[in-house]
Every structure is written in structure tokens, then in C-alpha cells.
Amino acid sequence: FLAGDRPTVVYFGKLMRNKGVHVLLEALRGVDARAVIVGFGEDRAELEAIDDPDMLFTGPLEHRHLVHLLALADACVVPSIFPEAFGMVAAEAAAAGSLPVVARHSGLAEIADALEEDGVPASFESGNVDDLVDKLESLLGRSEPEREELRRRARRVGMAQKGFDRRL
């Protein structure tokens, strides 16, 4: 599924409406990318019933495996529409070298602000499918050297947000 040059977008977390997975899946209809959806939850069966060869549902993964998947991903979307205390998913994705794209609200805004202060375009208007499509197209349409520089910056921010050393 991950072979080839097509961009890969990852979502990991609970599969439920509050987490905004439906926003991401709707946005992906307008983006030339494949998606890996990691997690479990009350909406899992409904989401997995979507017949799309560009989507892979893995179920839950242990963190030690997820870190490797994130390193292969071009972006990790955190589309939550429900207030979050902090954007740990976004910080973990950034620390692993995946570019986070997060809904701008509540605790998610904190990680988005930190990323954007370091030049990483990281947020979209919560629940706004068109804005998410625009952000993903802009990010995935950049050259590989540009994306690599953004990944380096995101990793530095993610490590700092998770409390690791800033020297990385």
C-alpha cells in the first residue's frame, strides 16, 4: 500500500465523530493522496465500510509501530472538532518527522502556534473541509527539499513540545 511516490496522509486516534475523522475522509476525496487510518472506536465499522482503494484501515497499532509509520507519512491530520486539552497526537507526529495538519481550536491551537512560529504551516479551520483540502494540497504539492526542511522544523518543535531536548 505504501509503495510508490504518492503522498501518504495518516490519521491516528479514536474513530468517532468528535475526532473529526469524517472531515478528513471528505477532504481526501479532493486530494491526490492515500490515507492510512489507525485506531478503533464506535465509528470504525461505518468508516471501514467506505470502499476506497486509497484508504487503509489498520485498527490500533502499538506506539513502537506507529512511530515507523509516521516517519513514512507526508502528513498527519488531527481533524478533531471537539475541544482537546493538548495536541499530543500532533506533537508525536511532528517529533516522528511527519508534518501535522491540525484543526485550529482549543489545545490543538497551542501546537499549531508553535509549529507556525517556526515556519511550518500546520492548521486549518476546525470542521472546514475546503480549508483542509487547501492546506493538504499546498503542503503535499511542495518539492521534496521543501517538505524535508518543514519536517526538520516540525521535528524540533514536536520534540520540544513533548519535553525532549531542543538540540535535535
Disulfide bonds with the S-S distance in Angstrom:
none
